[in-house]
Amino acid sequence: MFENIDWGSEQVMAQTRERLTELGLRWAEPATLWDVDRPEDLARLATLEGCSEWRETRCGDLRFEARP
């Protein structure tokens, strides 16, 4: 289902929806926030209401590796 998707582009969601439709699958989409793909994005996510417990239980020991 996720093969031949232009990852990292503005086309990802449209291509994914098209693929789901082609496969006759149903899906639900939660509210759109922003991409969480960098350490600072995770920190931003943890500031949202209801995420403080998640941050404490799942982020406390995370270590991030910088990638070029």
Secondary structure, 3 states (H helix, E strand, C coil): CCCCCCCCCCCHHHHHHHHHHHCCCCCCCCCCCCCCCCHHHHHHHHCCCCCHHHHHHHCCCCCCCCCC
